Amino acid sequence: MTRKIMRRVSWPIVFGALAAPFMVNCGALPKVPGVPGLPGNCPDMASIEAVDNFDFAANFKLDAKVGAKIKAGVGAAVEMKALADKLDADLKTACGGLATDLGAGGTFNNGQDACKAAIDAIGKFKAKLGASASIKLDIDPPKCGVSIDAYGDCAAHCDATVKPGSVEASCEGGELQGSCSAQCSGSCEMQAAAACNGECSGSCDANVSGSCDGKCDGKCDGKATTGAAAATCSGKCEGKCSGNVHGSCSGKCGGSCKLSAGASCSGTCTGSCSAKMTAPKCTGTVKPPQMSADCKAKCDAKVQANASCTPPHIALRITGAADATAAATFQAAIEKNLPVVLNVAIGMGKQVGAVAGNVKTVIEGAQATIQTASSDKMAGAALVACVAAPFKGAIDAAAGVQASVNVSVNVQASASASGSAKAGGG
């Protein structure tokens, strides 16, 4: 067996054998069993700042470029874990709240368990609504953006070829988002109720024309539903709506407004602005002009973990329910808890799935590099031991991110479908 083949075969063995002693704390590196006097230190892998400030090349006798590659790979691993933890925590809270509000008991170990319990609770609760109940869910989707400025800062700290303040990043596959002091073309998430020259999603203090998730006082599909006859409208409401609307509003709109023409936006503009946006974000993929793949994976994970979303606005209409109290409870639970689930399913799902795949590729590349990274066998063994836990954690986290997205989509589908298998809008 050649030396090259030996290296390929030995990496999984060495990786597995050395990982266990360092899963809890990789501070000052202790001795590895069977390798006395192991040299080198290891940064606190729970702290991205510690990783960024650590000199892998000096500590493990590496070429400077190799050291930079491994640092970026470890940084990507740490950021990937943070992203996975955030999505899991968000879903554990939202899905756990939804399951609990619909009568499910117990506690949930993680977001996936909570969402599976929510799906089960939704199914059981729909039985109370009756086979004739119709559920329609209109969604003004969340718009989740990542900071372009934060991306540039991350790039400059990770890639030595990128100068601080020099990154001119573009936004691809999405829209710009931020504060617009001039005319906004796109949608505006209102800071406070205001006139909406376009389609309103949220509350309306005057007459509406569109879907309504509460009682419609006026006309429903052309039929009078005024006064005592006012009821939830399964079609188009024209008049006053006691809940959220999705359509035109003749008064003040509280929520999101899809502008029909360029207008001022006293809130968050998503689209284009006739002036330079303040604190710009990107709802798609940030594309820096030039940057190593390792650093790009790290920065993608970092900014996605800190993405901010305009809230989704929901118009949920239930008609034909056998139990009016159950229908009201179901609607309240969905409107309270589903928005955060939609942030993952719709707002972030596509982007974080791609990020997880890229980070996994970078980690696998770093593992291959480490096999021959150090000419010093002792330093090489120490390096393997140092990175074992974060690399394994990142690969597990990448799979966890995709699982979180998948289960959030399933919750959305479950909430939207009628018990009689008729799908709602959205």
LOVORO-646122 format. One record per residue (C-alpha): residue number from 1; x negated, y negated, z. Coordinates in nm, 4 decimals, padded with zeros to 6 digits. Last residue first. Example, Ala and Ser with C-alpha at 12.3 -4.5 7.8 and 13.67 -1.06 7.14 Angstrom:
{2,{-01.3670,00.1060,00.7140}} {1,{-01.2300,00.4500,00.7800}} 
//
This chain:
{426,{05.1202,-03.1357,-00.0812}} {425,{05.4743,-03.0163,-00.1361}} {424,{05.6410,-02.7212,00.0314}} {423,{05.6278,-02.3606,-00.0682}} {422,{05.9409,-02.1452,-00.0564}} {421,{05.8585,-01.8147,00.1161}} {420,{06.1891,-01.8030,00.3096}} {419,{05.9935,-01.8946,00.6219}} {418,{05.8884,-02.2061,00.4366}} {417,{05.5224,-02.2562,00.3540}} {416,{05.3293,-02.5695,00.4450}} {415,{05.2144,-02.4743,00.7957}} {414,{05.0854,-02.1356,00.6779}} {413,{04.8995,-02.2905,00.3847}} {412,{04.7330,-02.5473,00.6109}} {411,{04.6364,-02.2766,00.8612}} {410,{04.4870,-02.0665,00.5802}} {409,{04.2822,-02.3614,00.4579}} {408,{04.1466,-02.4063,00.8117}} {407,{04.0554,-02.0349,00.8176}} {406,{03.8501,-02.0664,00.4998}} {405,{03.6692,-02.3835,00.6064}} {404,{03.5741,-02.2337,00.9420}} {403,{03.4512,-01.9135,00.7741}} {402,{03.2338,-02.1188,00.5399}} {401,{03.0816,-02.3032,00.8351}} {400,{03.0275,-01.9797,01.0280}} {399,{02.8308,-01.8226,00.7414}} {398,{02.6005,-02.1248,00.7364}} {397,{02.5792,-02.1115,01.1176}} {396,{02.4590,-01.7484,01.1124}} {395,{02.1859,-01.8457,00.8667}} {394,{02.1018,-02.1485,01.0821}} {393,{02.0841,-01.9474,01.4041}} {392,{01.8488,-01.6948,01.2458}} {391,{01.6216,-01.9781,01.1357}} {390,{01.6461,-02.1521,01.4737}} {389,{01.5561,-01.8313,01.6636}} {388,{01.2637,-01.7126,01.4528}} {387,{01.0892,-02.0480,01.4069}} {386,{00.8495,-02.0324,01.7007}} {385,{00.7856,-01.6585,01.6895}} {384,{00.6871,-01.6729,01.3228}} {383,{00.4599,-01.9688,01.3971}} {382,{00.2909,-01.7841,01.6856}} {381,{00.2245,-01.4863,01.4613}} {380,{00.0695,-01.7143,01.2016}} {379,{-00.1451,-01.8862,01.4656}} {378,{-00.2782,-01.5466,01.5711}} {377,{-00.3381,-01.4371,01.2134}} {376,{-00.5276,-01.7575,01.1269}} {375,{-00.5110,-01.8169,00.7501}} {374,{-00.1649,-01.9627,00.8053}} {373,{00.1227,-01.9921,00.5578}} {372,{00.1206,-01.6439,00.4047}} {371,{00.4411,-01.5015,00.5516}} {370,{00.5566,-01.8527,00.6478}} {369,{00.6297,-01.9401,00.2858}} {368,{00.8832,-01.6571,00.2481}} {367,{01.0634,-01.7668,00.5645}} {366,{01.0666,-02.1253,00.4377}} {365,{01.2284,-02.0140,00.1128}} {364,{01.4958,-01.8185,00.3013}} {363,{01.5632,-02.1255,00.5135}} {362,{01.5923,-02.3461,00.2036}} {361,{01.8415,-02.1086,00.0388}} {360,{02.0530,-02.0949,00.3566}} {359,{02.0478,-02.4748,00.3733}} {358,{02.1738,-02.4981,00.0153}} {357,{02.4624,-02.2573,00.0766}} {356,{02.5709,-02.4386,00.3930}} {355,{02.5591,-02.7731,00.2117}} {354,{02.7845,-02.6414,-00.0658}} {353,{03.0439,-02.5240,00.1851}} {352,{03.0109,-02.8519,00.3754}} {351,{03.1016,-03.0500,00.0639}} {350,{03.4023,-02.8489,-00.0501}} {349,{03.5603,-02.8227,00.2933}} {348,{03.5077,-03.1778,00.4192}} {347,{03.8318,-03.3674,00.3578}} {346,{04.0588,-03.0834,00.2501}} {345,{04.0278,-02.7892,00.4902}} {344,{03.8080,-02.9589,00.7505}} {343,{03.9909,-03.2915,00.7773}} {342,{04.3141,-03.0985,00.7209}} {341,{04.2601,-02.9119,01.0488}} {340,{04.2147,-03.2483,01.2216}} {339,{04.5481,-03.3687,01.0759}} {338,{04.7351,-03.0463,01.1730}} {337,{04.7512,-03.1077,01.5480}} {336,{05.0075,-03.3778,01.6244}} {335,{05.2132,-03.3649,01.3055}} {334,{05.2337,-02.9857,01.3191}} {333,{05.3289,-02.9691,01.6883}} {332,{05.5933,-03.2425,01.6541}} {331,{05.7488,-03.0751,01.3491}} {330,{05.7664,-02.7356,01.5187}} {329,{05.9237,-02.8802,01.8344}} {328,{06.1852,-03.0697,01.6300}} {327,{06.2673,-02.7566,01.4288}} {326,{06.2963,-02.5485,01.7469}} {325,{06.5411,-02.8013,01.8896}} {324,{06.7467,-02.7976,01.5681}} {323,{06.7794,-02.4182,01.5685}} {322,{06.9235,-02.2589,01.2527}} {321,{06.7103,-02.4872,01.0347}} {320,{06.8632,-02.5907,00.7009}} {319,{06.6186,-02.8737,00.6452}} {318,{06.2678,-02.9318,00.7690}} {317,{06.0715,-03.2246,00.6283}} {316,{05.7069,-03.2922,00.7122}} {315,{05.5629,-03.6228,00.5905}} {314,{05.1960,-03.6180,00.6853}} {313,{04.9287,-03.8846,00.6762}} {312,{04.5669,-03.7739,00.6704}} {311,{04.3375,-03.9844,00.8878}} {310,{04.0447,-04.1654,00.7242}} {309,{03.7509,-03.9392,00.7892}} {308,{03.4036,-03.9997,00.9300}} {307,{03.1117,-03.7700,00.8514}} {306,{02.8556,-03.7221,01.1291}} {305,{02.7933,-03.3485,01.0818}} {304,{02.8021,-03.4159,00.7067}} {303,{02.5210,-03.6698,00.7484}} {302,{02.2855,-03.4214,00.9126}} {301,{02.3672,-03.1258,00.6880}} {300,{02.2977,-03.3272,00.3720}} {299,{01.9834,-03.4704,00.5321}} {298,{01.8363,-03.1268,00.6057}} {297,{01.9260,-02.9844,00.2647}} {296,{01.7744,-03.2912,00.0965}} {295,{01.4592,-03.2555,00.3042}} {294,{01.4042,-02.8993,00.1846}} {293,{01.4937,-02.9789,-00.1764}} {292,{01.2286,-03.2508,-00.1809}} {291,{01.3502,-03.6005,-00.2712}} {290,{01.3830,-03.8174,-00.5770}} {289,{01.6630,-04.0546,-00.6860}} {288,{01.8884,-03.9796,-00.3858}} {287,{02.2266,-03.8245,-00.4721}} {286,{02.4919,-03.8476,-00.2004}} {285,{02.7654,-03.5952,-00.2741}} {284,{03.1346,-03.6851,-00.2580}} {283,{03.3277,-03.9048,-00.0137}} {282,{03.0369,-04.1503,-00.0003}} {281,{03.0010,-04.4151,00.2675}} {280,{02.9139,-04.7833,00.2488}} {279,{02.8472,-04.9841,00.5664}} {278,{02.9750,-05.3087,00.4067}} {277,{03.0861,-05.2848,00.0450}} {276,{02.9340,-05.5205,-00.2120}} {275,{03.1988,-05.7325,-00.3833}} {274,{03.4753,-05.6443,-00.6318}} {273,{03.5294,-05.3280,-00.4293}} {272,{03.5749,-04.9758,-00.5617}} {271,{03.7488,-04.6670,-00.4295}} {270,{03.8193,-04.6050,-00.0625}} {269,{03.8714,-04.9291,00.1303}} {268,{03.8827,-04.9068,00.5085}} {267,{04.0779,-05.1819,00.6838}} {266,{04.2095,-05.5268,00.5995}} {265,{04.2216,-05.4518,00.2288}} {264,{04.2633,-05.7319,-00.0226}} {263,{04.4162,-05.6433,-00.3563}} {262,{04.3175,-05.4834,-00.6859}} {261,{04.6219,-05.3187,-00.8370}} {260,{04.8615,-05.0334,-00.7532}} {259,{04.6968,-04.9965,-00.4138}} {258,{04.7431,-04.6604,-00.2504}} {257,{04.8289,-04.7720,00.1012}} {256,{04.7425,-04.5712,00.4110}} {255,{04.8952,-04.6101,00.7552}} {254,{05.1453,-04.8594,00.8917}} {253,{05.3219,-05.0150,00.5950}} {252,{05.4976,-05.3473,00.6382}} {251,{05.8083,-05.4207,00.4331}} {250,{05.9445,-05.3029,00.0960}} {249,{05.7767,-04.9648,00.1299}} {248,{05.7140,-04.7391,-00.1700}} {247,{05.6491,-04.3687,-00.1219}} {246,{05.5416,-04.1143,00.1384}} {245,{05.7151,-04.1969,00.4619}} {244,{05.6644,-04.1085,00.8264}} {243,{05.9598,-04.1125,01.0607}} {242,{06.2905,-04.2981,01.1175}} {241,{06.3311,-04.3827,00.7483}} {240,{06.5473,-04.6716,00.6306}} {239,{06.6828,-04.6841,00.2749}} {238,{06.6237,-04.4713,-00.0317}} {237,{06.5182,-04.1171,00.0560}} {236,{06.4135,-03.8747,-00.2153}} {235,{06.4564,-03.5034,-00.1451}} {234,{06.4927,-03.2905,00.1676}} {233,{06.6430,-03.5832,00.3573}} {232,{06.6627,-03.5561,00.7339}} {231,{06.9984,-03.6894,00.8403}} {230,{07.2065,-04.0074,00.8564}} {229,{07.5772,-03.9203,00.8539}} {228,{07.6413,-04.1146,01.1755}} {227,{07.5249,-04.4327,01.0041}} {226,{07.4341,-04.3836,00.6400}} {225,{07.3513,-04.0739,00.4392}} {224,{07.5098,-04.1672,00.1053}} {223,{07.4167,-03.9421,-00.1855}} {222,{07.1715,-04.0606,-00.4529}} {221,{06.9018,-03.8031,-00.3745}} {220,{06.9331,-03.9066,-00.0106}} {219,{07.0819,-04.2525,00.0274}} {218,{07.0781,-04.4974,00.3177}} {217,{06.9681,-04.3993,00.6664}} {216,{06.7173,-04.1186,00.6190}} {215,{06.6361,-03.9352,00.9396}} {214,{06.2757,-03.8274,00.9818}} {213,{06.0057,-03.6808,00.7555}} {212,{06.0837,-03.9207,00.4708}} {211,{05.9970,-03.8741,00.1038}} {210,{06.0271,-04.1673,-00.1335}} {209,{06.1890,-04.5087,-00.1647}} {208,{06.1630,-04.7072,00.1554}} {207,{06.3519,-04.9928,00.3167}} {206,{06.1864,-05.1778,00.6033}} {205,{05.9500,-05.1144,00.8966}} {204,{05.7500,-04.8457,00.7141}} {203,{05.5396,-04.5785,00.8810}} {202,{05.2776,-04.3608,00.7178}} {201,{05.1871,-04.3096,00.3532}} {200,{05.2681,-04.6165,00.1445}} {199,{05.2450,-04.6256,-00.2342}} {198,{05.1611,-04.9611,-00.3940}} {197,{05.1480,-05.3267,-00.2958}} {196,{05.1510,-05.2506,00.0734}} {195,{05.2410,-05.5287,00.3177}} {194,{05.0774,-05.4866,00.6565}} {193,{05.0775,-05.2628,00.9620}} {192,{04.7385,-05.2755,01.1332}} {191,{04.3890,-05.1461,01.0526}} {190,{04.5332,-05.0192,00.7244}} {189,{04.3633,-04.7368,00.5332}} {188,{04.3354,-04.8878,00.1873}} {187,{04.3410,-04.6936,-00.1366}} {186,{04.1890,-04.7559,-00.4768}} {185,{04.0841,-05.0943,-00.6117}} {184,{03.9819,-05.3231,-00.3273}} {183,{03.9486,-05.6975,-00.3841}} {182,{03.7108,-05.8973,-00.1639}} {181,{03.5693,-05.8438,00.1852}} {180,{03.5615,-05.4651,00.1393}} {179,{03.4755,-05.2463,00.4388}} {178,{03.3748,-04.8926,00.3476}} {177,{03.4257,-04.6027,00.1092}} {176,{03.2679,-04.5170,-00.2227}} {175,{03.4317,-04.2394,-00.4179}} {174,{03.3598,-03.8765,-00.4955}} {173,{03.1823,-03.6357,-00.7308}} {172,{02.8634,-03.8394,-00.7218}} {171,{02.7628,-04.1236,-00.4919}} {170,{02.4291,-04.2836,-00.5728}} {169,{02.1254,-04.3397,-00.3537}} {168,{01.8809,-04.6262,-00.3871}} {167,{01.6283,-04.5243,-00.1231}} {166,{01.3634,-04.7913,-00.0698}} {165,{01.4464,-04.8937,00.2857}} {164,{01.1871,-04.6608,00.4356}} {163,{00.9518,-04.5265,00.1654}} {162,{01.0168,-04.1779,00.0301}} {161,{00.7036,-03.9782,-00.0584}} {160,{00.6602,-03.8720,00.3059}} {159,{00.9945,-03.6904,00.2988}} {158,{01.1702,-03.6389,00.6323}} {157,{01.1818,-03.9803,00.7987}} {156,{01.2488,-04.1667,00.4731}} {155,{01.5193,-03.9199,00.3712}} {154,{01.6949,-03.9477,00.7077}} {153,{01.7036,-04.3269,00.6836}} {152,{01.8406,-04.3086,00.3304}} {151,{02.1125,-04.0671,00.4393}} {150,{02.2054,-04.2929,00.7296}} {149,{02.2457,-04.5818,00.4828}} {148,{02.4667,-04.3709,00.2549}} {147,{02.6916,-04.2817,00.5471}} {146,{02.9085,-03.9780,00.4816}} {145,{03.2736,-04.0105,00.3840}} {144,{03.5852,-03.8085,00.4583}} {143,{03.9069,-03.9085,00.2830}} {142,{04.1994,-03.7384,00.4491}} {141,{04.4840,-03.6253,00.2242}} {140,{04.8205,-03.8037,00.1906}} {139,{05.0169,-03.4903,00.2552}} {138,{05.3786,-03.4031,00.1788}} {137,{05.4968,-03.0924,00.3621}} {136,{05.8290,-02.9350,00.2721}} {135,{05.9880,-02.6728,00.4933}} {134,{06.3210,-02.5110,00.4073}} {133,{06.5188,-02.3154,00.6652}} {132,{06.7562,-02.0513,00.5312}} {131,{06.5651,-01.7585,00.6848}} {130,{06.5992,-01.9035,01.0342}} {129,{06.4134,-02.1699,01.2285}} {128,{06.3394,-01.9276,01.5114}} {127,{06.1568,-01.6997,01.2678}} {126,{05.9424,-01.9986,01.1808}} {125,{05.8082,-01.9908,01.5348}} {124,{05.6655,-01.6410,01.4919}} {123,{05.4817,-01.7353,01.1732}} {122,{05.3485,-02.0585,01.3210}} {121,{05.2280,-01.8746,01.6319}} {120,{05.0371,-01.6204,01.4200}} {119,{04.8749,-01.8966,01.2163}} {118,{04.7864,-02.0811,01.5377}} {117,{04.6329,-01.7663,01.6894}} {116,{04.4176,-01.7248,01.3781}} {115,{04.3197,-02.0907,01.4120}} {114,{04.2180,-02.0483,01.7765}} {113,{04.0126,-01.7373,01.7016}} {112,{03.8353,-01.9202,01.4196}} {111,{03.7690,-02.2231,01.6363}} {110,{03.6022,-02.0317,01.9149}} {109,{03.6580,-01.8265,02.2278}} {108,{04.0267,-01.9098,02.2603}} {107,{04.2317,-01.9252,02.5779}} {106,{04.5660,-01.7677,02.6581}} {105,{04.9252,-01.8462,02.5679}} {104,{05.1002,-01.9089,02.2379}} {103,{05.4149,-02.1211,02.2740}} {102,{05.4120,-02.3430,01.9666}} {101,{05.2342,-02.6235,02.1502}} {100,{04.9679,-02.3734,02.2560}} {99,{04.9000,-02.2537,01.9006}} {98,{04.8821,-02.6110,01.7684}} {97,{04.6568,-02.7256,02.0514}} {96,{04.4231,-02.4311,01.9977}} {95,{04.4224,-02.5047,01.6260}} {94,{04.3217,-02.8655,01.6880}} {93,{04.0768,-02.8115,01.9768}} {92,{03.9109,-02.4950,01.8454}} {91,{03.9111,-02.6447,01.4973}} {90,{03.7174,-02.9525,01.6056}} {89,{03.4753,-02.7472,01.8172}} {88,{03.4046,-02.5071,01.5294}} {87,{03.3483,-02.7901,01.2848}} {86,{03.1088,-02.9607,01.5253}} {85,{02.9177,-02.6403,01.6094}} {84,{02.8682,-02.5617,01.2401}} {83,{02.7318,-02.9102,01.1734}} {82,{02.4943,-02.8932,01.4721}} {81,{02.3680,-02.5496,01.3621}} {80,{02.3024,-02.6843,01.0137}} {79,{02.1131,-02.9803,01.1605}} {78,{01.8813,-02.7451,01.3530}} {77,{01.8195,-02.5261,01.0476}} {76,{01.7598,-02.8257,00.8208}} {75,{01.5024,-02.9549,01.0699}} {74,{01.3337,-02.6140,01.0732}} {73,{01.3151,-02.6203,00.6941}} {72,{01.1892,-02.9784,00.6906}} {71,{00.9183,-02.8877,00.9410}} {70,{00.8273,-02.5813,00.7335}} {69,{00.7893,-02.7891,00.4200}} {68,{00.5845,-03.0549,00.5999}} {67,{00.3497,-02.7908,00.7415}} {66,{00.3084,-02.6391,00.3960}} {65,{00.2197,-02.9785,00.2558}} {64,{-00.0312,-03.0442,00.5363}} {63,{-00.2003,-02.7025,00.4996}} {62,{-00.1461,-02.5034,00.8154}} {61,{-00.3403,-02.4413,01.1325}} {60,{-00.0356,-02.3698,01.3531}} {59,{-00.0391,-02.6689,01.5831}} {58,{-00.1962,-02.9112,01.3366}} {57,{00.0301,-02.8269,01.0420}} {56,{00.3462,-02.8005,01.2531}} {55,{00.3062,-03.1527,01.3883}} {54,{00.6175,-03.2162,01.6010}} {53,{00.7929,-03.5543,01.6004}} {52,{01.0774,-03.4471,01.3713}} {51,{01.1260,-03.1237,01.5698}} {50,{01.1473,-03.3117,01.8997}} {49,{01.3939,-03.5593,01.7495}} {48,{01.6052,-03.2717,01.6150}} {47,{01.6388,-03.1445,01.9718}} {46,{01.7659,-02.7931,02.0483}} {45,{01.4493,-02.6461,01.8983}} {44,{01.2348,-02.7995,02.1706}} {43,{00.9024,-02.7982,01.9933}} {42,{00.6671,-02.4972,01.9831}} {41,{00.3067,-02.4867,02.0962}} {40,{00.0139,-02.2975,01.9521}} {39,{-00.2083,-02.0032,02.0402}} {38,{-00.1207,-01.6404,02.1317}} {37,{-00.3663,-01.5259,02.4001}} {36,{-00.2576,-01.1630,02.3884}} {35,{-00.0569,-01.0310,02.0926}} {34,{00.1016,-00.7043,02.2074}} {33,{00.3838,-00.8837,02.3906}} {32,{00.3968,-01.2475,02.2784}} {31,{00.2479,-01.4931,02.5228}} {30,{00.4558,-01.7985,02.6110}} {29,{00.5048,-02.0966,02.3776}} {28,{00.5485,-02.4231,02.5665}} {27,{00.9060,-02.5056,02.4709}} {26,{01.0872,-02.2360,02.2762}} {25,{01.3567,-02.1550,02.5255}} {24,{01.6407,-01.9043,02.5116}} {23,{01.5834,-01.7151,02.1862}} {22,{01.2059,-01.7023,02.2336}} {21,{01.1425,-01.3522,02.3675}} {20,{01.3866,-01.1989,02.1132}} {19,{01.2479,-01.3477,01.7934}} {18,{00.9077,-01.1789,01.7974}} {17,{01.0232,-00.8284,01.7180}} {16,{01.2842,-00.9348,01.4650}} {15,{01.0513,-01.1662,01.2744}} {14,{00.7639,-00.9172,01.2904}} {13,{00.9790,-00.6425,01.1438}} {12,{01.1462,-00.8671,00.8877}} {11,{00.8027,-01.0025,00.7855}} {10,{00.6171,-00.6665,00.7757}} {9,{00.7530,-00.5395,00.4472}} {8,{00.6644,-00.8408,00.2416}} {7,{00.3258,-00.8767,00.4035}} {6,{00.2426,-00.5098,00.3522}} {5,{00.3320,-00.5403,-00.0137}} {4,{00.0794,-00.8201,-00.0577}} {3,{-00.1859,-00.6246,00.1349}} {2,{-00.1462,-00.3344,-00.1015}} {1,{00.0000,00.0000,00.0000}} 
//
